[in-house]
Amino acid sequence: MPSAAYLAAVLAIACGITFALRAVPFAVLRTLRTSAIVRRLALWMPVGILGILAVTSLRGAIAAEPHTTLYALLAVAVTAGVHLLSGRRTILSVGIGTTVYVLLVNLL
């Protein structure tokens, strides 16, 4: 069994590394706030991530049950419409689109 001093040293090193890894992004963030690349990434990354998730989800849903293709496309249209009409509130639009899809699949 390792000694208490050894365990304390390992714990201190792990805590120091964890703190440093969590503090570095905040230290670097100040210099990156004025970067044009970071602003562009902040604008387009959420769209790209949601697009990838949508394509992956649709592919899986359509492959599992091909007769729900129309329901999935209708839910995507509702999601896009709510997103554009509600001031681009992502959680609201995804929630309503998901609800529409679930209702269409289960009720029709």
Residue pairs with C-beta under 8 A, 6 or more apart in sequence:
32 38
46 90
50 90
50 94
54 76
58 72
58 76
61 68
61 72
62 68
62 69
62 72
65 105
68 104
68 105
71 101
71 104
71 105
71 108
72 101
74 100
74 101
74 104
75 97
75 98
75 100
75 101
75 104
76 97
78 96
78 97
78 100
79 93
79 94
79 96
79 97
79 98
79 100
80 93
82 92
82 93
82 96
82 97
83 89
83 90
83 92
83 93
86 92
86 93
